[in-house]
Amino acid sequence: KKRLKEIISEVNGSKKVYVLDKNLNVIRITSMNQISRDLLEIRNAFALIIDGKANSSVVQSAEKVGVRCIAAKNFSDASAESIEFVSFWNDH
């Protein structure tokens, strides 16, 4: 949890998406515009930390490549049985 909070602090305010592996190492930093395409190239994505809204297309792309957790400020029409959703706010 401590490592995840550190990463959320880094992401917060950046308007970026951090892609993490299962050891919570940052393996890619990208934008919301690029994340769906970038996920197709990343084989070991475990979690996404999004400074913004996780929309249904991002969630669908993440689910297709095996992402297990998405942390975001909010979610829009996001549902997936295989993904855990975590909300965070500006005070982290």
Secondary structure, 3 states (H helix, E strand, C coil): CHHHHHHHHHHCCCCCEEEECCCCCEEEEECCCCHHHHHHHCCCCCEEEEEEEECHHHHHHHHHCCCCEEEEEEECCCCCCCCEEEECCCCC
